[in-house]
């Protein structure tokens, strides 16, 4: 039995039984082209075999660097935007109850141009031991480059700036940041040239901040290796290809938006990572499934009315965990004033699971095909598995759709306009 369990609601199952085989050939071609290096964007497919090619020595090097940083600094300012920070930030946010060992306070910068946010992140640094991790392939993306300039000025103002306290993760050969690292003597790690930003969470881009935060990156990569083994390394593409085919099937049936639903506030940030991964990979050439991330049961009290009775634009994917780290049993109260004694003896996890089952039933009755993806539990191993699983499913889904999963030409439009306006 594979680690991730993919389930379908009755409506989704009916559609799949009628039509999914029509995508067999397209799915097979997508997987074959990814494996043999003939797919669109083939120069950026290094992430696909990354888990099996990342050995213990490479992970140990990052762990050693993280241990050295945590022994010498109190605060680390992580500078990056998009794929340069979303992977690590979302995994840290998903595991706040499982961080361990020596760690530092992380502050994320370079993800916005809001001056109030920047000002807040640069406060309370006086007298602290401060390091900087800047993540960018080119070193010239406006938001992180500007943030690095501003924070460097602030650290110099406080007498805290030291070249030995700057760590860059960038292109191994060229680019402004690599040149700066060489001339200034910064510590440097490399982003594999064959891995694009939104597929880089399992490279040093994600692994160093994760290790600094106390995430067990060895377990993370062990989970990613299992995901690679269960899908990419399988002749039939495993559950990742199955999910990719289902997404395209529902898209062909007029479902142009995917609702990614999780059932823990700690998974909200991961939904943001999912949105970037799928939106930038699929949304091009007038095609693509629009990704929407929600947190249930919270958003059932704000968006469920539209999902249930609004325009039938959606299909839904529910992320579930088989067990909780800490379950809480419901007790009984004298008089049963709130009418909840019928739940006495039940664990909160089982109640949360029933909420998911009830939501799937209601949404399917309302015309929303529902997929469920269930992992055994929420931990570093399973998060590594989930990251790789979704990277692979996303790439295959985009290839089935007929677009390049690894470019993002539309992102350049706002950048070009902004630079032109700022220079005028």
KARA-V160193 format. One record per helix or strand of 2 or more residues. SS is the DSSP state (H for helix, E for strand). FROM is the first residue (numbers start at 1). TO is the last residue. If there is no record, write none. Layout:
ss->SS from->FROM to->TO
ss->SS from->FROM to->TO
This chain:
ss->E from->5 to->8
ss->H from->10 to->36
ss->H from->42 to->44
ss->H from->46 to->53
ss->H from->56 to->72
ss->E from->75 to->79
ss->H from->82 to->84
ss->H from->86 to->94
ss->E from->105 to->109
ss->H from->115 to->121
ss->E from->130 to->135
ss->H from->142 to->157
ss->H from->163 to->165
ss->E from->166 to->171
ss->H from->176 to->184
ss->E from->187 to->191
ss->H from->197 to->199
ss->H from->204 to->213
ss->H from->217 to->232
ss->H from->238 to->252
ss->E from->257 to->262
ss->H from->265 to->282
ss->E from->290 to->295
ss->H from->298 to->301
ss->H from->304 to->309
ss->E from->314 to->321
ss->H from->341 to->343
ss->H from->348 to->365
ss->E from->369 to->375
ss->H from->380 to->401
ss->H from->411 to->423
